[in-house]
Amino acid sequence: MIHPTAFVHPTAIIEEEVEIGAGCAIWDHVHVRRGARLGEECLVGEKTYIAYGVRIGHRVKINAMVYVCAAVTIEDGVMISAGTVFTNDRFPRATTPDLRHLRPSGPDEHTLPTLVREGATIGAGCTVGNDLAIGRFAMIGMGSVVTKPIPDFHLALGHPARLAGCVCRCGQLLFRFNARDADRFRQATCGVCGRCYAAKRGEVREGWPPD
């Protein structure tokens, strides 16, 4: 079902049993497979592929040429930048072991889930592994390869992605880690929006000090 207020470009392919919420914009040559569901006010850029049964929340921005495979869930307010690729099989093969039959392209017993929590940003050209979660308001730097879970409000960079610091809800860097003090208790106030945070050992708490 496509909401009457949604825009779908004439070249987009929307399969059966897809739900597209109010105010969405689906641009040229996007392909949304059967059973996928998009919330309200989502933007999907050109040549993006969204696989079977993918769940996407409200106000999600997916830029051009993104590959979202089966078993991915994207919560509200996430940004996925151009050229990002999700994966869902750690040991993929094209065929059965005897090479006589293609493996099915839809979800099967080898398909593993990926969760992108609310407010997170994934930079351009990233590759995201499976059986993991990217935390709330986390930020993944461009070109990173995510192979492990990323905690809330953390900045991850590199190949493979490693925790490099913490970020605010508004996207500004709060502080970077170094080898000596990555686990010590730290407090930070965002210089842009004024929100306060406390961080220690991979956990970030908002509202420090309390209101």
Order of alpha helices (4+ residues) and beta strands (2+ residues): beta-beta-beta-beta-beta-beta-beta-beta-beta-beta-beta-beta-beta-beta-beta-beta-beta-beta-beta-beta-beta-beta-beta-beta-beta-beta
